[in-house]
Amino acid sequence: MSSLRQSKVEHKIHTHCFDYDIYLNLRNKPADNANNPYVVFLDEDMVTHPDYIFQNISPPVSEFQYYSVLTKFFKKFEMETGLKIKFAVHPKSRNKNLSNLLKDIVCVKGNTAELVKDSKAVLLHASTSLSYAVLFKKPAIFLTSNELKKSWIGNRIDNFAKTINGQLINMDNNLNKKLDLQSLLKIDEDKYKNYLDQYLKVPDSPDIPSWQILTDNLKNKKFEKLN
């Protein structure tokens, strides 16, 4: 929130990001995963994302190598933890072959926030939907690979993991190493709080929808009539 402190704007409205509005709407709804615990993977469409075209950049991975490593790790994770994985498809995904690439992994599109809320933990690379993991206080487990580490997104994944002190797993290097579920499900409360304060919600902002904060401020502010 350094930009807020440095701003010289006279009237500042302290509020939060739109993800927090979604969180407010969901936080008191009962979970529906009591009998079927799972973890959710936050997809970023690493191969066919339309932004790559608009930004004139190459995908960070190749389809065959990426999904080969990812599915091997998913199977290992499910087998060793007893937790099923739900694949939260990126809303802009253009990949029509996911069912074949992911085989037995459940793919869901359109309700990422709900999936995170009801999950036991979150698997991701560097998705901005990390905000939901922080807001719902879910352990975030960051996944990289040899291919990802060499790409332009490699450092971004590392930095995201460091920001909340999350577990970082190189899928290529960990296929033969047993996963420690208890360790994976730990979170750094201080780091989560810092992420919340720095990127998601001004600490002293009201715990109400952002539109209501704006309208309340507009109603309370006296505007001078223009001559």
C-alpha positions in Angstrom: 0.0 0.0 0.0 3.0 2.3 -0.4 1.3 4.0 -3.4 -1.6 4.9 -1.2 0.7 6.5 1.4 2.6 8.4 -1.3 -0.5 9.7 -3.1 -1.2 13.4 -2.8 -4.9 13.0 -3.6 -6.9 14.9 -1.1 -9.9 12.6 -0.7 -8.9 8.9 -0.6 -11.4 6.1 -0.4 -10.1 3.1 1.5 -11.4 -0.1 0.0 -10.4 -3.4 -1.4 -10.0 -5.5 -4.6 -12.9 -7.1 -6.4 -11.7 -10.6 -5.3 -12.5 -9.4 -1.7 -16.1 -8.6 -2.8 -16.4 -12.2 -4.0 -14.9 -13.4 -0.7 -17.4 -11.4 1.3 -20.3 -13.0 -0.7 -18.9 -16.6 -0.1 -17.3 -16.6 3.3 -20.3 -17.6 5.3 -21.7 -20.2 2.9 -21.3 -23.8 4.2 -18.7 -26.0 2.6 -19.9 -28.9 0.6 -16.7 -31.0 0.6 -17.1 -32.7 4.0 -17.3 -36.1 2.5 -15.1 -35.6 -0.5 -12.0 -33.5 0.5 -9.9 -32.2 -2.5 -7.3 -29.8 -3.5 -7.8 -27.3 -6.4 -5.3 -26.5 -9.1 -5.4 -22.9 -10.5 -5.0 -23.2 -14.2 -3.3 -20.4 -16.2 -3.6 -21.9 -19.6 0.2 -22.1 -20.1 -0.1 -23.1 -23.7 -3.0 -21.4 -25.5 -3.7 -18.3 -23.4 -4.9 -15.5 -25.7 -2.8 -12.9 -23.9 0.3 -14.4 -25.4 -0.9 -13.3 -28.8 -1.8 -9.8 -27.7 1.5 -9.3 -25.8 3.5 -11.0 -28.6 5.2 -13.4 -26.3 5.7 -17.2 -26.6 4.0 -19.7 -24.2 6.4 -20.6 -21.4 5.9 -24.3 -22.0 5.3 -26.8 -24.7 2.0 -28.7 -24.5 3.3 -32.2 -24.5 6.1 -31.7 -22.0 4.1 -29.5 -19.6 1.0 -31.7 -19.4 3.1 -34.9 -19.2 4.9 -33.7 -16.1 1.8 -32.1 -14.6 -0.4 -35.3 -14.9 2.4 -37.5 -13.5 2.7 -35.2 -10.5 -1.1 -35.0 -10.1 -1.3 -38.8 -10.0 1.5 -39.0 -7.4 -0.2 -36.3 -5.3 -3.5 -38.0 -5.3 -2.0 -41.4 -4.5 0.2 -40.2 -1.6 -2.1 -37.7 0.0 -5.5 -39.4 -0.6 -6.8 -36.1 -1.8 -8.4 -35.7 -5.3 -7.4 -32.8 -7.5 -10.0 -30.5 -9.2 -8.6 -28.6 -12.1 -10.0 -25.0 -12.1 -9.8 -24.2 -15.8 -8.7 -20.6 -16.6 -11.7 -18.6 -17.8 -9.9 -17.5 -21.0 -8.7 -21.0 -21.8 -8.9 -21.9 -25.5 -7.5 -25.5 -25.0 -10.1 -27.9 -26.3 -8.0 -30.9 -25.5 -7.9 -30.7 -21.7 -10.0 -33.9 -21.1 -7.5 -35.9 -23.1 -4.4 -34.2 -21.7 -5.5 -34.5 -18.1 -7.1 -37.9 -18.4 -8.8 -38.7 -15.1 -8.5 -35.3 -13.5 -11.8 -33.5 -12.9 -12.0 -30.2 -14.8 -14.3 -27.3 -13.6 -14.8 -23.9 -15.2 -16.5 -20.8 -13.8 -16.4 -21.1 -10.0 -12.7 -20.8 -9.0 -13.4 -18.9 -5.8 -15.9 -21.5 -4.6 -13.5 -24.3 -5.4 -10.7 -22.6 -3.4 -13.1 -21.9 -0.5 -14.1 -25.6 -0.1 -10.7 -27.1 -0.8 -8.1 -28.4 1.6 -5.3 -26.7 -0.3 -4.4 -24.9 -3.5 -1.9 -25.9 -6.2 -0.7 -23.2 -8.6 2.1 -21.7 -10.5 1.7 -17.9 -10.3 -2.0 -17.3 -10.7 -3.4 -14.1 -9.3 -6.2 -16.2 -7.9 -3.7 -16.8 -5.1 -5.8 -14.0 -3.5 -8.5 -16.5 -2.8 -6.1 -18.9 -1.1 -5.0 -16.0 1.1 -8.5 -14.8 1.8 -9.9 -18.2 2.7 -6.6 -19.1 4.5 -5.9 -22.2 2.3 -2.3 -23.6 2.1 -0.8 -22.6 -1.3 1.6 -25.1 -2.9 3.5 -23.7 -5.8 4.5 -25.9 -8.7 7.4 -25.4 -11.1 9.4 -27.7 -13.4 12.7 -27.6 -15.2 10.9 -26.2 -18.3 9.0 -23.6 -16.3 12.2 -22.5 -14.4 14.0 -21.8 -17.7 11.0 -19.7 -19.1 10.0 -16.1 -18.5 7.5 -17.2 -15.8 10.1 -19.1 -13.7 11.1 -16.2 -11.5 7.5 -15.1 -11.1 6.6 -18.5 -9.6 9.6 -18.3 -7.2 8.6 -14.7 -6.2 5.0 -15.6 -5.6 6.1 -18.5 -3.3 8.5 -16.3 -1.4 5.8 -13.6 -0.9 3.7 -15.9 1.3 6.4 -18.4 2.3 4.6 -21.1 0.4 5.9 -24.6 -0.4 7.6 -24.7 -3.8 7.8 -28.1 -5.6 9.8 -28.8 -8.7 7.6 -31.5 -10.3 10.5 -33.0 -12.3 12.7 -33.4 -9.2 10.0 -34.6 -6.8 8.4 -37.5 -8.7 10.5 -40.0 -6.7 10.3 -38.1 -3.4 7.5 -38.8 -1.0 5.2 -35.9 -0.2 4.9 -34.7 3.4 1.2 -33.7 3.6 1.4 -32.2 7.1 4.2 -29.9 5.9 2.3 -29.0 2.8 -0.8 -28.0 4.7 1.0 -25.4 6.8 0.6 -21.7 6.2 2.6 -18.7 7.4 -0.1 -16.5 9.1 2.1 -13.4 9.2 2.9 -13.6 5.5 -0.8 -14.2 4.6 -1.8 -11.1 6.6 0.9 -9.0 5.0 -0.3 -10.1 1.5 -3.8 -9.3 2.5 -2.8 -5.8 3.7 -0.5 -5.0 0.8 -2.4 -6.3 -2.2 -6.0 -7.1 -1.4 -7.5 -4.8 1.3 -6.6 -1.5 2.9 -6.4 -2.5 6.6 -8.8 0.1 7.9 -11.4 -0.2 5.0 -14.9 -1.2 5.9 -15.8 -4.9 5.6 -18.6 -4.3 3.1 -18.8 -4.5 -0.7 -16.7 -2.0 -2.6 -19.7 -0.4 -4.4 -21.2 0.4 -1.0 -18.0 2.0 0.2 -18.0 4.2 -2.9 -21.6 5.2 -2.7 -21.3 5.9 1.0 -18.4 8.2 0.4 -20.2 10.0 -2.4 -23.2 10.6 -0.2 -21.1 11.9 2.7 -18.9 14.2 0.6 -20.1 17.7 0.0 -19.7 18.8 -3.6 -19.6 22.5 -4.5 -21.9 23.6 -7.2 -20.1 24.5 -10.4 -20.7 28.1 -11.5 
